């Protein structure tokens, strides 16, 4: 469950500092116990959450039951370790945890964790004993299934029931590795090393780890972006803010026993490979171009990060399970580097599109993030680099080159500087409010643009997708509310909250204190920004985005503020949608995108997986043939040579990509969404030219 995963950025490589959700190592003989300072810190956390958090939740019996549920689920989300008898025993504390925390008592959180630790130790030792003499004799001809989604399942009623569940889990692990071509000896060796590693890491856990996990089960009840940072996590966080580490440029999360890619940092090394996607799982990490691959299934997330990050210029290899695939592993070579400002800088291109009557020159500005060189800005360097300055320069160049309209591409833009998001609107909107911020004390502040006249007043399309977040949503929302331009693409991420750091006796508390609202009064939280014209969805919104978090703050609205309306979009959008639908209905790229997403969604929504080897082989072959047929239909429709086999298709997709380089150039090749946005822009320009209504309407 995504509500149990918290990510924090570290030098282009992000990782969850706070949540342990999978078996991690061998338990010591002695139980872990809280130290005295943790009780005082727990009282501080409770007090600050009640006083400072935007959500205004009080710590009481209802909160206690929520904490109990969240903590148990965070420890054992697949209901694979605790027994039903353990849960029954712990249930007596369900309404008492709030009183404990107010008194600075975290003993019950530690008791639950120590039982969890014992169950892991027993389970892993049991599996290792089975592997001592090689792999168990599994019958892979038998028709049985492993349940994948156990959220609504019960905990095992007995040791024997748990044994059967783990027999299936071990059988599934063996079958998955057999299907990658590994021999039985290789599989046995890999699994022994995997489970011994988990035992070792479990033995290294200390009271700070347990306390952090317990406190973050509490903070998640308020919202998914508030969290407690222990001294160790705070040190890592501070290092990340100083940009002293290099990485691959990926936001990583834990999901059950896997490290999962949440999103890619624009312009980062992983992004430039083109081979890693959100929701891909990382199963092994290797150093350099030929170093041994280390299995990381079941590892702590920060331990996985330690393997992946390293000095700029060195190489790392990631073995992944691509999302929506058949479970086949893929190895990707990445050259580590710092994510440089110039790699994330705005860039432009010009293309020509027709609305069927006229040809138009369309400028495209790609903006991967809202950046500013704070260090240069603070020392008053007149040439400091920023989003607004770069886009202003590109706008000037594009207008001198005679473009008829501009597309601002914010796809995959995860946000950045709020200052830059508001200042960027100065270039497109005349004087007026841009965003409203409501604080925990219910006071509302507004950010207004300062220019008396926009730098660019022509046709504008803002392109967004599910990974457009935070600052991107503020900008896109303002453009949409002012009817200044069309918003095209997919529903955005939906993160409309602001966090601040609060010091504690031991560590710090990151706490949500404000929410963003558009000038229309609508919040960007949870719902994000909905496009005026939708494109095929490429990312599953059920697993990626704010709404995927169980405890995300809800969407709401406040009073709108007076603002202008520019283009008469209400009259134009229906015609634009009809033209878009007609154009893409038979477009081979769009047919492919829709079918690919449907295929991935079907795979991701499976509730169980077969443990019959022949059935899995047939399933994989069927899927491969479906993907081959889908790709060949697209290629033939575009006049390209079809692939003779799935192996040929796979080879073309796995061909080496330069692992590091400068900014990726803007092209229409292999980007049907940008290409279609160009045609939408051409239609928009044509309709505007022939419209009888004025360009700018009255103020609201």
DOBA-480017 format. One record per residue (C-alpha): residue number from 0; residue in one letter; y, x, z. Coordinates in steps of 0.25 Angstrom, whole numbers, padded with zeros to 4 digits, always signed. Layout:
REM residues N
R,NUM,A,Y,X,Z
...
REM end
This chain:
REM residues 700
R,0,X,+0000,+0000,+0000
R,1,X,+0013,+0006,-0004
R,2,X,+0020,+0001,+0009
R,3,X,+0012,+0012,+0016
R,4,X,+0017,+0023,+0007
R,5,X,+0031,+0030,+0009
R,6,X,+0036,+0041,-0001
R,7,X,+0047,+0051,+0001
R,8,X,+0052,+0061,-0009
R,9,X,+0050,+0076,-0008
R,10,X,+0056,+0084,-0019
R,11,X,+0051,+0077,-0031
R,12,X,+0038,+0074,-0024
R,13,X,+0037,+0062,-0015
R,14,X,+0027,+0059,-0004
R,15,X,+0025,+0050,+0007
R,16,X,+0028,+0057,+0020
R,17,X,+0023,+0046,+0029
R,18,X,+0011,+0039,+0026
R,19,X,-0004,+0043,+0028
R,20,X,-0013,+0032,+0021
R,21,X,-0026,+0039,+0018
R,22,X,-0036,+0047,+0025
R,23,X,-0031,+0061,+0027
R,24,X,-0039,+0071,+0036
R,25,X,-0049,+0073,+0047
R,26,X,-0045,+0068,+0061
R,27,X,-0044,+0077,+0073
R,28,X,-0052,+0074,+0085
R,29,X,-0040,+0070,+0093
R,30,X,-0031,+0058,+0090
R,31,X,-0017,+0060,+0085
R,32,X,-0007,+0056,+0096
R,33,X,+0008,+0053,+0095
R,34,X,+0018,+0063,+0102
R,35,X,+0029,+0058,+0111
R,36,X,+0040,+0060,+0101
R,37,X,+0034,+0050,+0091
R,38,X,+0035,+0038,+0101
R,39,X,+0050,+0041,+0102
R,40,X,+0051,+0042,+0087
R,41,X,+0043,+0029,+0085
R,42,X,+0054,+0022,+0094
R,43,X,+0065,+0028,+0086
R,44,X,+0058,+0023,+0073
R,45,X,+0057,+0009,+0078
R,46,X,+0071,+0009,+0083
R,47,X,+0077,+0014,+0070
R,48,X,+0069,+0005,+0061
R,49,X,+0074,-0007,+0069
R,50,X,+0088,-0003,+0069
R,51,X,+0090,+0004,+0056
R,52,X,+0080,-0002,+0046
R,53,X,+0085,-0012,+0035
R,54,X,+0073,-0021,+0038
R,55,X,+0077,-0024,+0052
R,56,X,+0063,-0026,+0057
R,57,X,+0060,-0026,+0071
R,58,X,+0048,-0019,+0078
R,59,X,+0040,-0030,+0084
R,60,X,+0026,-0037,+0083
R,61,X,+0028,-0040,+0069
R,62,X,+0032,-0026,+0066
R,63,X,+0020,-0021,+0074
R,64,X,+0010,-0029,+0066
R,65,X,+0016,-0023,+0053
R,66,X,+0016,-0009,+0059
R,67,X,+0001,-0011,+0062
R,68,X,-0002,-0016,+0048
R,69,X,+0006,-0005,+0041
R,70,X,+0000,+0006,+0049
R,71,X,-0014,+0002,+0048
R,72,X,-0013,-0001,+0033
R,73,X,-0005,+0013,+0031
R,74,X,-0017,+0020,+0038
R,75,X,-0028,+0013,+0031
R,76,X,-0023,+0005,+0018
R,77,X,-0037,+0005,+0012
R,78,X,-0043,+0000,+0025
R,79,X,-0053,+0011,+0024
R,80,X,-0052,+0018,+0037
R,81,X,-0050,+0009,+0049
R,82,X,-0061,-0001,+0052
R,83,X,-0059,-0015,+0055
R,84,X,-0062,-0012,+0070
R,85,X,-0050,-0002,+0070
R,86,X,-0040,-0012,+0065
R,87,X,-0045,-0023,+0075
R,88,X,-0043,-0013,+0086
R,89,X,-0029,-0009,+0081
R,90,X,-0025,-0023,+0079
R,91,X,-0022,-0025,+0094
R,92,X,-0010,-0016,+0092
R,93,X,-0004,-0024,+0080
R,94,X,+0007,-0030,+0088
R,95,X,+0010,-0019,+0098
R,96,X,+0014,-0007,+0089
R,97,X,+0029,-0012,+0089
R,98,X,+0029,-0011,+0105
R,99,X,+0023,+0003,+0104
R,100,X,+0033,+0008,+0094
R,101,X,+0045,+0003,+0102
R,102,X,+0039,+0010,+0114
R,103,X,+0037,+0023,+0106
R,104,X,+0022,+0022,+0106
R,105,X,+0014,+0025,+0094
R,106,X,+0000,+0027,+0100
R,107,X,-0006,+0015,+0092
R,108,X,-0002,+0021,+0079
R,109,X,-0009,+0034,+0082
R,110,X,-0021,+0026,+0087
R,111,X,-0023,+0019,+0074
R,112,X,-0020,+0032,+0067
R,113,X,-0031,+0039,+0075
R,114,X,-0041,+0029,+0072
R,115,X,-0038,+0030,+0057
R,116,X,-0039,+0045,+0058
R,117,X,-0053,+0043,+0064
R,118,X,-0057,+0034,+0053
R,119,X,-0053,+0043,+0042
R,120,X,-0059,+0055,+0049
R,121,X,-0073,+0047,+0050
R,122,X,-0072,+0042,+0036
R,123,X,-0069,+0055,+0029
R,124,X,-0079,+0063,+0037
R,125,X,-0089,+0052,+0034
R,126,X,-0086,+0054,+0019
R,127,X,-0087,+0069,+0020
R,128,X,-0101,+0068,+0026
R,129,X,-0105,+0060,+0014
R,130,X,-0100,+0071,+0005
R,131,X,-0106,+0083,+0012
R,132,X,-0118,+0082,+0003
R,133,X,-0111,+0078,-0010
R,134,X,-0107,+0064,-0015
R,135,X,-0114,+0052,-0009
R,136,X,-0124,+0045,-0018
R,137,X,-0115,+0034,-0024
R,138,X,-0120,+0023,-0033
R,139,X,-0110,+0022,-0044
R,140,X,-0118,+0012,-0052
R,141,X,-0116,+0001,-0041
R,142,X,-0105,-0009,-0043
R,143,X,-0096,-0008,-0031
R,144,X,-0081,-0007,-0029
R,145,X,-0071,+0000,-0021
R,146,X,-0060,-0009,-0016
R,147,X,-0047,-0003,-0020
R,148,X,-0037,-0012,-0013
R,149,X,-0041,-0014,+0002
R,150,X,-0028,-0020,+0007
R,151,X,-0034,-0033,+0010
R,152,X,-0048,-0028,+0014
R,153,X,-0053,-0027,+0028
R,154,X,-0055,-0014,+0036
R,155,X,-0070,-0010,+0036
R,156,X,-0077,-0018,+0047
R,157,X,-0087,-0007,+0051
R,158,X,-0090,+0008,+0048
R,159,X,-0100,+0004,+0038
R,160,X,-0090,-0005,+0030
R,161,X,-0080,+0007,+0030
R,162,X,-0092,+0016,+0026
R,163,X,-0094,+0007,+0014
R,164,X,-0079,+0007,+0010
R,165,X,-0079,+0022,+0010
R,166,X,-0092,+0023,+0003
R,167,X,-0085,+0016,-0009
R,168,X,-0072,+0024,-0007
R,169,X,-0080,+0037,-0008
R,170,X,-0088,+0031,-0020
R,171,X,-0075,+0028,-0027
R,172,X,-0070,+0042,-0024
R,173,X,-0082,+0048,-0030
R,174,X,-0082,+0039,-0042
R,175,X,-0068,+0042,-0045
R,176,X,-0070,+0057,-0045
R,177,X,-0083,+0055,-0054
R,178,X,-0075,+0048,-0064
R,179,X,-0066,+0060,-0065
R,180,X,-0077,+0068,-0069
R,181,X,-0080,+0075,-0056
R,182,X,-0094,+0079,-0052
R,183,X,-0101,+0075,-0039
R,184,X,-0099,+0088,-0033
R,185,X,-0084,+0089,-0036
R,186,X,-0082,+0075,-0031
R,187,X,-0089,+0078,-0018
R,188,X,-0081,+0091,-0016
R,189,X,-0068,+0084,-0019
R,190,X,-0071,+0072,-0009
R,191,X,-0075,+0081,+0002
R,192,X,-0062,+0089,+0000
R,193,X,-0054,+0076,-0001
R,194,X,-0060,+0071,+0012
R,195,X,-0060,+0084,+0020
R,196,X,-0045,+0085,+0016
R,197,X,-0042,+0072,+0021
R,198,X,-0049,+0075,+0035
R,199,X,-0041,+0088,+0036
R,200,X,-0028,+0081,+0033
R,201,X,-0031,+0070,+0043
R,202,X,-0033,+0081,+0054
R,203,X,-0019,+0086,+0051
R,204,X,-0012,+0073,+0055
R,205,X,-0004,+0073,+0067
R,206,X,+0004,+0063,+0076
R,207,X,+0016,+0064,+0067
R,208,X,+0008,+0059,+0055
R,209,X,+0003,+0048,+0062
R,210,X,+0016,+0044,+0068
R,211,X,+0023,+0045,+0055
R,212,X,+0013,+0036,+0049
R,213,X,+0014,+0026,+0060
R,214,X,+0029,+0025,+0060
R,215,X,+0029,+0024,+0045
R,216,X,+0020,+0012,+0046
R,217,X,+0032,+0006,+0054
R,218,X,+0043,+0010,+0045
R,219,X,+0035,+0004,+0033
R,220,X,+0037,-0010,+0039
R,221,X,+0052,-0009,+0037
R,222,X,+0051,-0004,+0023
R,223,X,+0043,+0007,+0015
R,224,X,+0055,+0017,+0014
R,225,X,+0057,+0018,+0029
R,226,X,+0048,+0029,+0035
R,227,X,+0047,+0039,+0047
R,228,X,+0047,+0054,+0043
R,229,X,+0040,+0063,+0053
R,230,X,+0046,+0077,+0055
R,231,X,+0036,+0082,+0045
R,232,X,+0039,+0071,+0035
R,233,X,+0054,+0073,+0037
R,234,X,+0053,+0088,+0034
R,235,X,+0046,+0085,+0021
R,236,X,+0057,+0074,+0018
R,237,X,+0068,+0084,+0021
R,238,X,+0061,+0094,+0012
R,239,X,+0060,+0084,+0001
R,240,X,+0075,+0081,+0002
R,241,X,+0079,+0095,+0001
R,242,X,+0071,+0096,-0012
R,243,X,+0064,+0109,-0008
R,244,X,+0051,+0105,-0013
R,245,X,+0045,+0103,-0027
R,246,X,+0035,+0093,-0032
R,247,X,+0031,+0085,-0043
R,248,X,+0041,+0073,-0042
R,249,X,+0032,+0062,-0038
R,250,X,+0033,+0051,-0027
R,251,X,+0020,+0051,-0020
R,252,X,+0014,+0040,-0011
R,253,X,+0001,+0038,-0003
R,254,X,-0008,+0027,-0007
R,255,X,-0021,+0026,+0001
R,256,X,-0027,+0040,-0001
R,257,X,-0020,+0043,-0014
R,258,X,-0007,+0050,-0017
R,259,X,+0001,+0041,-0027
R,260,X,+0012,+0044,-0036
R,261,X,+0023,+0033,-0032
R,262,X,+0034,+0038,-0043
R,263,X,+0038,+0051,-0050
R,264,X,+0051,+0058,-0048
R,265,X,+0059,+0057,-0061
R,266,X,+0060,+0071,-0068
R,267,X,+0050,+0077,-0058
R,268,X,+0037,+0085,-0063
R,269,X,+0027,+0073,-0061
R,270,X,+0037,+0064,-0069
R,271,X,+0038,+0074,-0080
R,272,X,+0023,+0075,-0082
R,273,X,+0022,+0060,-0086
R,274,X,+0008,+0060,-0081
R,275,X,+0010,+0054,-0067
R,276,X,+0014,+0040,-0064
R,277,X,+0017,+0031,-0051
R,278,X,+0004,+0027,-0044
R,279,X,-0004,+0039,-0049
R,280,X,-0013,+0044,-0038
R,281,X,-0014,+0059,-0035
R,282,X,-0028,+0064,-0031
R,283,X,-0027,+0079,-0032
R,284,X,-0017,+0090,-0033
R,285,X,-0018,+0104,-0039
R,286,X,-0009,+0116,-0038
R,287,X,-0005,+0123,-0051
R,288,X,-0012,+0121,-0064
R,289,X,-0026,+0124,-0060
R,290,X,-0026,+0123,-0045
R,291,X,-0037,+0115,-0038
R,292,X,-0035,+0100,-0037
R,293,X,-0034,+0096,-0022
R,294,X,-0038,+0081,-0020
R,295,X,-0027,+0074,-0012
R,296,X,-0033,+0060,-0010
R,297,X,-0031,+0056,+0004
R,298,X,-0021,+0067,+0007
R,299,X,-0008,+0065,+0015
R,300,X,+0003,+0063,+0005
R,301,X,+0012,+0074,+0010
R,302,X,+0000,+0084,+0008
R,303,X,-0002,+0079,-0006
R,304,X,+0013,+0082,-0008
R,305,X,+0011,+0096,-0002
R,306,X,+0001,+0099,-0013
R,307,X,+0009,+0093,-0025
R,308,X,+0023,+0099,-0021
R,309,X,+0026,+0114,-0024
R,310,X,+0035,+0124,-0030
R,311,X,+0042,+0121,-0043
R,312,X,+0035,+0127,-0055
R,313,X,+0021,+0125,-0049
R,314,X,+0011,+0116,-0054
R,315,X,+0003,+0105,-0047
R,316,X,-0008,+0096,-0053
R,317,X,-0010,+0081,-0049
R,318,X,-0023,+0074,-0051
R,319,X,-0019,+0059,-0052
R,320,X,-0026,+0046,-0054
R,321,X,-0016,+0038,-0063
R,322,X,-0012,+0024,-0059
R,323,X,-0019,+0013,-0067
R,324,X,-0030,+0022,-0073
R,325,X,-0045,+0023,-0071
R,326,X,-0044,+0033,-0060
R,327,X,-0045,+0045,-0069
R,328,X,-0038,+0057,-0063
R,329,X,-0027,+0065,-0070
R,330,X,-0022,+0079,-0067
R,331,X,-0007,+0082,-0070
R,332,X,+0000,+0095,-0069
R,333,X,+0014,+0095,-0064
R,334,X,+0024,+0107,-0062
R,335,X,+0031,+0106,-0049
R,336,X,+0046,+0106,-0049
R,337,X,+0059,+0101,-0042
R,338,X,+0064,+0088,-0048
R,339,X,+0077,+0094,-0054
R,340,X,+0089,+0085,-0055
R,341,X,+0090,+0089,-0070
R,342,X,+0076,+0083,-0072
R,343,X,+0080,+0070,-0066
R,344,X,+0094,+0069,-0073
R,345,X,+0098,+0058,-0082
R,346,X,+0096,+0060,-0096
R,347,X,+0099,+0053,-0109
R,348,X,+0094,+0050,-0123
R,349,X,+0098,+0041,-0135
R,350,X,+0089,+0032,-0143
R,351,X,+0091,+0021,-0154
R,352,X,+0087,+0007,-0153
R,353,X,+0088,-0006,-0161
R,354,X,+0090,-0020,-0157
R,355,X,+0085,-0024,-0171
R,356,X,+0099,-0025,-0176
R,357,X,+0106,-0012,-0172
R,358,X,+0102,+0001,-0168
R,359,X,+0108,+0006,-0154
R,360,X,+0109,+0020,-0148
R,361,X,+0104,+0019,-0133
R,362,X,+0106,+0030,-0123
R,363,X,+0095,+0032,-0112
R,364,X,+0098,+0038,-0099
R,365,X,+0086,+0042,-0090
R,366,X,+0089,+0043,-0076
R,367,X,+0077,+0047,-0067
R,368,X,+0084,+0047,-0054
R,369,X,+0098,+0045,-0047
R,370,X,+0101,+0059,-0044
R,371,X,+0113,+0068,-0039
R,372,X,+0114,+0082,-0035
R,373,X,+0118,+0080,-0021
R,374,X,+0120,+0095,-0018
R,375,X,+0129,+0097,-0030
R,376,X,+0136,+0084,-0027
R,377,X,+0139,+0088,-0012
R,378,X,+0144,+0102,-0016
R,379,X,+0154,+0094,-0026
R,380,X,+0148,+0101,-0038
R,381,X,+0156,+0094,-0049
R,382,X,+0143,+0095,-0058
R,383,X,+0133,+0089,-0049
R,384,X,+0122,+0081,-0055
R,385,X,+0120,+0066,-0053
R,386,X,+0115,+0054,-0060
R,387,X,+0128,+0048,-0062
R,388,X,+0135,+0060,-0068
R,389,X,+0123,+0063,-0077
R,390,X,+0122,+0048,-0082
R,391,X,+0137,+0048,-0084
R,392,X,+0136,+0060,-0093
R,393,X,+0124,+0054,-0101
R,394,X,+0132,+0041,-0103
R,395,X,+0144,+0048,-0108
R,396,X,+0135,+0056,-0118
R,397,X,+0127,+0043,-0122
R,398,X,+0140,+0036,-0125
R,399,X,+0146,+0047,-0133
R,400,X,+0133,+0046,-0141
R,401,X,+0136,+0032,-0144
R,402,X,+0124,+0025,-0137
R,403,X,+0124,+0009,-0137
R,404,X,+0117,+0008,-0124
R,405,X,+0111,+0015,-0112
R,406,X,+0098,+0014,-0105
R,407,X,+0097,+0020,-0091
R,408,X,+0083,+0023,-0088
R,409,X,+0080,+0022,-0073
R,410,X,+0065,+0021,-0074
R,411,X,+0058,+0029,-0063
R,412,X,+0071,+0032,-0057
R,413,X,+0068,+0031,-0042
R,414,X,+0082,+0032,-0037
R,415,X,+0090,+0043,-0030
R,416,X,+0105,+0043,-0027
R,417,X,+0111,+0030,-0023
R,418,X,+0125,+0036,-0026
R,419,X,+0120,+0039,-0040
R,420,X,+0114,+0025,-0043
R,421,X,+0128,+0019,-0039
R,422,X,+0136,+0029,-0046
R,423,X,+0128,+0028,-0059
R,424,X,+0132,+0013,-0060
R,425,X,+0146,+0018,-0061
R,426,X,+0143,+0022,-0075
R,427,X,+0138,+0008,-0080
R,428,X,+0146,-0002,-0071
R,429,X,+0160,-0004,-0068
R,430,X,+0165,-0004,-0054
R,431,X,+0157,-0013,-0044
R,432,X,+0146,-0013,-0034
R,433,X,+0133,-0006,-0037
R,434,X,+0123,-0008,-0025
R,435,X,+0124,-0014,-0012
R,436,X,+0117,-0008,+0001
R,437,X,+0113,-0017,+0013
R,438,X,+0111,-0009,+0025
R,439,X,+0102,-0012,+0038
R,440,X,+0115,-0017,+0045
R,441,X,+0116,-0027,+0033
R,442,X,+0129,-0021,+0029
R,443,X,+0131,-0020,+0013
R,444,X,+0137,-0008,+0006
R,445,X,+0140,-0007,-0009
R,446,X,+0140,+0004,-0019
R,447,X,+0151,+0002,-0029
R,448,X,+0153,+0009,-0042
R,449,X,+0166,+0017,-0043
R,450,X,+0170,+0018,-0058
R,451,X,+0179,+0008,-0064
R,452,X,+0172,+0008,-0077
R,453,X,+0158,+0011,-0081
R,454,X,+0155,+0023,-0089
R,455,X,+0145,+0016,-0098
R,456,X,+0147,+0001,-0101
R,457,X,+0137,-0001,-0113
R,458,X,+0123,-0007,-0113
R,459,X,+0114,-0002,-0102
R,460,X,+0099,-0003,-0099
R,461,X,+0093,+0002,-0086
R,462,X,+0078,+0005,-0087
R,463,X,+0070,+0004,-0074
R,464,X,+0056,+0003,-0069
R,465,X,+0048,+0002,-0056
R,466,X,+0051,+0016,-0052
R,467,X,+0067,+0014,-0053
R,468,X,+0071,+0013,-0039
R,469,X,+0082,+0014,-0029
R,470,X,+0095,+0019,-0036
R,471,X,+0089,+0015,-0049
R,472,X,+0088,+0001,-0044
R,473,X,+0102,+0001,-0039
R,474,X,+0108,+0005,-0053
R,475,X,+0099,-0004,-0061
R,476,X,+0102,-0016,-0051
R,477,X,+0117,-0013,-0053
R,478,X,+0116,-0013,-0068
R,479,X,+0108,-0026,-0068
R,480,X,+0117,-0033,-0058
R,481,X,+0129,-0030,-0067
R,482,X,+0122,-0034,-0079
R,483,X,+0127,-0020,-0084
R,484,X,+0114,-0017,-0091
R,485,X,+0099,-0021,-0093
R,486,X,+0089,-0016,-0083
R,487,X,+0076,-0014,-0090
R,488,X,+0062,-0010,-0086
R,489,X,+0054,-0014,-0073
R,490,X,+0057,-0018,-0059
R,491,X,+0062,-0006,-0051
R,492,X,+0056,+0000,-0039
R,493,X,+0064,-0009,-0028
R,494,X,+0068,+0001,-0018
R,495,X,+0081,-0004,-0013
R,496,X,+0082,+0002,+0001
R,497,X,+0089,+0014,+0007
R,498,X,+0084,+0023,+0018
R,499,X,+0090,+0033,+0028
R,500,X,+0085,+0043,+0037
R,501,X,+0085,+0041,+0052
R,502,X,+0082,+0053,+0062
R,503,X,+0071,+0051,+0073
R,504,X,+0067,+0059,+0085
R,505,X,+0055,+0064,+0076
R,506,X,+0057,+0063,+0061
R,507,X,+0066,+0053,+0053
R,508,X,+0065,+0038,+0049
R,509,X,+0069,+0035,+0035
R,510,X,+0074,+0020,+0036
R,511,X,+0078,+0010,+0026
R,512,X,+0092,+0005,+0030
R,513,X,+0098,-0001,+0017
R,514,X,+0095,-0009,+0005
R,515,X,+0101,-0009,-0009
R,516,X,+0106,-0022,-0016
R,517,X,+0111,-0024,-0030
R,518,X,+0125,-0030,-0033
R,519,X,+0118,-0043,-0036
R,520,X,+0113,-0043,-0021
R,521,X,+0099,-0040,-0025
R,522,X,+0091,-0029,-0018
R,523,X,+0084,-0018,-0026
R,524,X,+0074,-0018,-0015
R,525,X,+0060,-0022,-0018
R,526,X,+0063,-0030,-0031
R,527,X,+0070,-0018,-0037
R,528,X,+0078,-0021,-0050
R,529,X,+0071,-0030,-0061
R,530,X,+0074,-0027,-0075
R,531,X,+0081,-0036,-0085
R,532,X,+0070,-0033,-0095
R,533,X,+0056,-0028,-0091
R,534,X,+0048,-0018,-0097
R,535,X,+0033,-0016,-0095
R,536,X,+0030,-0012,-0081
R,537,X,+0024,+0002,-0080
R,538,X,+0023,+0004,-0064
R,539,X,+0016,-0006,-0055
R,540,X,+0026,-0013,-0047
R,541,X,+0016,-0017,-0037
R,542,X,+0013,-0003,-0033
R,543,X,+0027,+0004,-0036
R,544,X,+0040,-0001,-0031
R,545,X,+0046,-0006,-0018
R,546,X,+0039,-0019,-0019
R,547,X,+0026,-0011,-0018
R,548,X,+0029,-0008,-0003
R,549,X,+0024,-0018,+0007
R,550,X,+0036,-0017,+0016
R,551,X,+0048,-0015,+0006
R,552,X,+0060,-0022,+0010
R,553,X,+0062,-0035,+0002
R,554,X,+0072,-0039,-0009
R,555,X,+0084,-0047,-0005
R,556,X,+0098,-0049,-0009
R,557,X,+0112,-0048,-0004
R,558,X,+0125,-0053,-0009
R,559,X,+0129,-0049,-0023
R,560,X,+0142,-0041,-0025
R,561,X,+0152,-0044,-0036
R,562,X,+0149,-0036,-0049
R,563,X,+0151,-0037,-0064
R,564,X,+0142,-0042,-0074
R,565,X,+0142,-0034,-0087
R,566,X,+0132,-0038,-0099
R,567,X,+0128,-0052,-0101
R,568,X,+0113,-0048,-0099
R,569,X,+0109,-0062,-0094
R,570,X,+0111,-0067,-0109
R,571,X,+0105,-0054,-0115
R,572,X,+0093,-0051,-0107
R,573,X,+0084,-0063,-0112
R,574,X,+0086,-0058,-0126
R,575,X,+0083,-0044,-0122
R,576,X,+0070,-0048,-0116
R,577,X,+0066,-0056,-0128
R,578,X,+0068,-0044,-0137
R,579,X,+0062,-0034,-0127
R,580,X,+0049,-0043,-0126
R,581,X,+0048,-0045,-0141
R,582,X,+0049,-0030,-0143
R,583,X,+0039,-0026,-0133
R,584,X,+0029,-0037,-0134
R,585,X,+0022,-0029,-0146
R,586,X,+0027,-0015,-0142
R,587,X,+0015,-0006,-0141
R,588,X,+0021,+0002,-0129
R,589,X,+0024,-0010,-0121
R,590,X,+0011,-0016,-0124
R,591,X,+0005,-0003,-0119
R,592,X,+0014,-0002,-0106
R,593,X,+0011,-0017,-0102
R,594,X,-0004,-0015,-0104
R,595,X,-0004,-0001,-0097
R,596,X,+0003,-0007,-0085
R,597,X,-0007,-0019,-0085
R,598,X,-0019,-0010,-0085
R,599,X,-0013,-0001,-0074
R,600,X,-0010,-0013,-0065
R,601,X,-0024,-0018,-0067
R,602,X,-0030,-0005,-0063
R,603,X,-0021,-0004,-0051
R,604,X,-0024,-0018,-0046
R,605,X,-0039,-0016,-0045
R,606,X,-0044,-0020,-0032
R,607,X,-0057,-0012,-0033
R,608,X,-0064,-0001,-0041
R,609,X,-0078,+0000,-0046
R,610,X,-0087,+0011,-0040
R,611,X,-0097,+0009,-0052
R,612,X,-0095,+0022,-0060
R,613,X,-0099,+0016,-0073
R,614,X,-0090,+0004,-0071
R,615,X,-0079,+0014,-0068
R,616,X,-0082,+0022,-0080
R,617,X,-0082,+0009,-0089
R,618,X,-0069,+0005,-0082
R,619,X,-0062,+0018,-0085
R,620,X,-0067,+0018,-0100
R,621,X,-0062,+0004,-0102
R,622,X,-0049,+0007,-0096
R,623,X,-0048,+0020,-0105
R,624,X,-0051,+0012,-0117
R,625,X,-0041,+0001,-0113
R,626,X,-0030,+0012,-0112
R,627,X,-0034,+0018,-0125
R,628,X,-0033,+0005,-0132
R,629,X,-0020,+0002,-0126
R,630,X,-0014,+0015,-0130
R,631,X,-0019,+0015,-0144
R,632,X,-0014,+0001,-0146
R,633,X,+0000,+0007,-0142
R,634,X,-0002,+0019,-0151
R,635,X,-0007,+0011,-0163
R,636,X,+0005,+0001,-0162
R,637,X,+0015,+0013,-0162
R,638,X,+0008,+0020,-0174
R,639,X,+0001,+0031,-0166
R,640,X,-0013,+0036,-0167
R,641,X,-0022,+0030,-0157
R,642,X,-0030,+0038,-0147
R,643,X,-0045,+0040,-0151
R,644,X,-0050,+0039,-0136
R,645,X,-0045,+0038,-0122
R,646,X,-0048,+0052,-0120
R,647,X,-0037,+0055,-0131
R,648,X,-0027,+0046,-0124
R,649,X,-0030,+0053,-0111
R,650,X,-0028,+0066,-0117
R,651,X,-0015,+0063,-0123
R,652,X,-0010,+0057,-0109
R,653,X,-0015,+0070,-0102
R,654,X,-0009,+0080,-0111
R,655,X,-0001,+0090,-0103
R,656,X,+0014,+0087,-0100
R,657,X,+0024,+0098,-0097
R,658,X,+0023,+0098,-0082
R,659,X,+0038,+0101,-0079
R,660,X,+0050,+0100,-0088
R,661,X,+0064,+0095,-0089
R,662,X,+0069,+0080,-0089
R,663,X,+0060,+0071,-0098
R,664,X,+0068,+0067,-0110
R,665,X,+0070,+0053,-0114
R,666,X,+0062,+0048,-0125
R,667,X,+0057,+0034,-0130
R,668,X,+0043,+0040,-0133
R,669,X,+0033,+0034,-0123
R,670,X,+0044,+0026,-0116
R,671,X,+0043,+0012,-0122
R,672,X,+0051,+0007,-0110
R,673,X,+0063,+0015,-0113
R,674,X,+0061,+0012,-0128
R,675,X,+0061,-0003,-0126
R,676,X,+0074,-0001,-0116
R,677,X,+0081,+0005,-0128
R,678,X,+0078,-0008,-0137
R,679,X,+0082,-0017,-0125
R,680,X,+0095,-0009,-0125
R,681,X,+0097,-0011,-0140
R,682,X,+0095,-0026,-0138
R,683,X,+0105,-0026,-0127
R,684,X,+0115,-0019,-0135
R,685,X,+0113,-0028,-0147
R,686,X,+0114,-0041,-0139
R,687,X,+0126,-0036,-0131
R,688,X,+0133,-0032,-0144
R,689,X,+0130,-0046,-0150
R,690,X,+0133,-0054,-0137
R,691,X,+0145,-0063,-0136
R,692,X,+0147,-0062,-0121
R,693,X,+0156,-0051,-0115
R,694,X,+0150,-0038,-0110
R,695,X,+0155,-0039,-0095
R,696,X,+0154,-0053,-0088
R,697,X,+0162,-0057,-0076
R,698,X,+0160,-0051,-0062
R,699,X,+0150,-0059,-0052
REM end
